[in-house]
Amino acid sequence: MGFNSLTFGFLEYHQVIEKIAAYIKEDADSVYKIIVGSDSEAKIGDVDFVTAIIVHRLGKGGIYFWQKQKIRNQYNMQQRIGHETQLSLELAWKIRDSFHHNGLSGYEPEVHIDIGLIGVSRDMVKWVTGMVLGSGFAYKIKPESFAASTVADRYT
């Protein structure tokens, strides 16, 4: 499954990694964060899941890519949040592995989770953040999880 980009159009995963590498190399003196986040929206009979990769050139903008999956099933909110987190973790692992083979091993993905301490998702914070920490990644939750709650949310 490929990725979309407002800047580059439709890309296969390996092309996304090439674009990220080129973007970092064009201003190698800047500081970067690689961020992955997912969001979902339940519709009648379907759930749309969107996972985004953001390359944030701190203080200077960034680029992002996203992919959308439609799953024919009804998920409750806890299942959706778990699946969102799993999608983000799978992509973060894949990026980590690609970066180790692409000269970008100094960049470790951060996972943004679409949950927070306020609202109905607050009971899931320990469970989901434990999944991410146990996988070896740093994380952010709402209101700091813009990859999930803003970028991915835009395309659900």
C-alpha positions in Angstrom: 0.0 0.0 0.0 1.4 3.4 -1.0 1.4 6.8 0.5 0.0 10.2 -0.5 1.7 13.5 -0.3 0.5 17.0 -1.2 4.0 17.8 -2.4 5.0 14.6 -4.2 1.7 12.8 -5.1 1.3 9.1 -4.7 4.5 7.2 -3.6 5.4 3.7 -2.8 7.0 3.2 0.7 10.6 3.0 -0.7 10.0 6.3 -2.5 8.8 7.9 0.8 12.1 6.9 2.5 14.0 8.4 -0.5 12.1 11.7 -0.2 12.7 11.8 3.6 16.4 11.1 3.1 16.7 13.8 0.4 14.7 16.3 2.5 17.1 15.8 5.5 20.2 15.9 3.3 19.2 19.2 1.7 19.6 20.9 5.1 21.7 18.6 7.1 22.5 21.2 9.7 18.9 21.4 10.9 17.3 19.4 13.6 14.6 16.9 12.6 11.9 14.8 14.2 10.4 11.9 12.5 6.8 11.4 13.7 4.2 8.7 13.1 0.6 8.9 14.1 -2.7 7.3 13.2 -6.4 8.2 13.5 -9.6 6.5 12.6 -13.2 7.3 11.9 -16.0 4.8 12.1 -18.7 4.8 9.4 -21.6 2.5 8.9 -20.0 -0.9 8.2 -16.5 0.5 7.7 -13.7 2.1 9.7 -11.2 4.4 7.9 -7.7 4.3 9.4 -5.2 6.9 8.3 -1.5 6.7 9.3 0.8 9.7 8.7 4.6 10.2 8.6 5.7 13.7 9.4 9.3 14.9 8.9 9.5 18.1 11.1 12.5 20.3 10.4 12.3 22.1 13.7 11.6 25.8 13.3 11.5 25.5 9.5 8.4 23.5 8.6 8.3 20.0 7.3 6.8 17.4 4.9 4.3 14.6 5.5 2.9 11.5 3.9 -0.2 9.5 4.7 -1.9 6.3 3.8 -5.6 5.3 4.2 -7.1 1.9 4.8 -10.7 1.0 4.9 -11.6 -2.0 7.0 -15.0 -3.5 6.7 -16.0 -4.1 10.3 -17.4 -2.4 13.3 -14.8 -1.6 15.9 -15.6 -0.2 19.3 -13.5 2.8 20.4 -11.0 0.7 22.4 -10.4 -1.6 19.5 -10.0 1.3 17.1 -7.5 3.0 19.4 -5.5 -0.2 19.8 -5.5 -0.8 16.0 -4.4 2.9 15.4 -1.6 2.4 17.8 -0.6 -0.9 16.2 -0.6 0.7 12.7 1.7 3.5 14.0 4.0 1.0 15.7 4.3 -1.2 12.6 5.2 1.8 10.5 7.6 3.2 13.1 9.4 -0.2 13.2 9.5 -0.3 9.4 10.9 3.3 9.3 13.5 2.4 12.0 14.7 -0.6 9.9 14.8 1.4 6.7 16.7 4.2 8.3 19.3 1.7 9.6 19.9 0.7 6.0 19.7 4.2 4.5 22.3 6.2 6.5 19.6 7.8 8.7 20.0 5.6 11.8 20.3 8.7 14.0 16.7 9.5 13.5 14.3 7.5 15.7 10.6 7.8 15.0 8.3 9.3 17.7 4.7 7.9 17.9 1.8 10.2 18.4 -1.3 8.6 19.9 -4.8 10.0 19.5 -5.7 9.8 23.2 -5.5 12.1 26.1 -6.0 12.5 29.8 -9.3 14.3 29.2 -12.3 12.6 27.5 -13.4 9.1 27.0 -10.0 7.8 26.0 -8.4 8.7 29.3 -8.9 5.2 30.7 -6.7 3.8 27.9 -3.7 6.0 28.3 -1.6 3.6 30.4 -2.4 0.6 28.2 -1.6 2.3 24.9 1.4 4.3 26.1 2.8 1.0 27.6 2.5 -0.6 24.1 4.6 2.2 22.6 7.2 2.4 25.4 7.4 -1.4 25.3 8.2 -1.2 21.6 11.1 1.2 22.3 9.6 4.4 21.0 9.0 7.8 22.6 5.4 9.0 22.4 3.1 12.1 22.7 -0.6 12.1 23.6 -3.2 14.9 23.2 -2.8 17.8 23.1 0.8 17.3 21.8 0.0 14.4 19.4 -0.5 16.5 16.3 0.5 13.7 13.9 -2.5 11.7 15.0 -5.0 14.4 16.1 -4.3 16.9 13.3 -2.5 15.5 10.3 -4.0 11.9 10.2 -7.4 13.3 11.4 -7.5 15.6 8.3 -7.6 12.6 6.0 -10.1 10.2 7.9 
